[in-house]
Amino acid sequence: MTNHLNRRAMLALGTGALMMASLPAMAQSEWPSGSVQLVVPARAGGGTDGAARIVAAALQEQTGQPFVVVNNPGGGGVVAAETVRSADPDGQTLLFFHSGILAMHHTGAIEADPLEDFTTAAAMAVGGTYALAVAADSPWQNVADLVAAAEADPNGVTLGVQIRGSTHFMAGLLMMDSGAEFRIVDAGSDADKLVQLQGHQIDAAMINTAGTLQYVESGDLRILGTIAGEAGRDPAAPDIPSVAEQGYENVLYGLDFLIMGPAGMDDATIDAINAAFTDVVSDPEVAAQFETMRMPLTAIPAEETRARLEATDARVEQTAELLGLN
């Protein structure tokens, strides 16, 4: 009887040991299990696309798996968002975009709710700014000049934005703060805006500073002022005053890059993605590439990401209501 009990006890211990041994394997994610698509809702050539390509190359080297940047600007980002939202929640299809997706949701540009219909696996604070830019041969030297022109000719000065995106919000904030009436036009992505500014198809544009400075240096464009979440100047362009600094104190708008997957991703996969992106952004070689782009990034701790996104979402929703965009 005793021997029989001992055998049963040994079997139980053995089974328990096997179960315990299997727990770490169960908790670990196999991500990435193959090629990963980073879907970018913008054309090639803009700041978001450039950032995605730097990160993709670093992740590919880190993991040994292919990371493919897929540019899908269709519908102003709607197609890209839907592609990721409807993908399998295995982390193999991810959206590489910025917190402007919140503005797109609250203005009806995309139906999917970024907080409920996606999983934010990683977030990175963008140290760069946006710019209010014009052609270099334009008569306007500062924001006040442009505002004065719009006041003298209401709806006569065209201001290019991505309709219902972050730059649309920035334009609305400028009009609210200045009282001037610009003719807001949908100029598409940053790459599209650069072409239209140089071709004088639009008078001014709200556009990413990092991708615009090279055109300032070449003598093709002029930046009248920069826009960020705070009133200070862009460290990459310290000689250019911010729009807020020039007297338009409410024109403040900051962005984070977001790595988003479909809803329903498991914790192990989320943790693996977060760790991989955090490691890449913290790598000195990668950081140097972003500095070259004049777009320094800082990884946002995983435990802060959700609260930060919710706070931004609440502010964006309030601004949309204020501007009548929702």
Secondary structure, DSSP 8 states (H G I E B T S, - for coil): -HHHHHHHHHHHHHHHHHHHHHHHHHHS----SS-EEEEESS-TTSHHHHHHHHHHHHHHHHHSS-EEEEE--GGGGHHHHHHHHTS-TTSSEEEEEETHHHHHHHTTS--S-TTTSEEEEEEEEE---EEEEEETTSS--SHHHHHHHHHHSTTTSEEEE-TTSHHHHHHHHHHHHH----EEEE--SHHHHHHHHHTTSSSEEEEEHHHHHHHHHTTSEEEEEEE-SSSS--TTSTTS-BTGGGT-TT-----EEEEEEETT--HHHHHHHHHHHHHHHH-HHHHHHHHHTT--EEE--HHHHHHHHHHHHHHHHHHHHHHT--
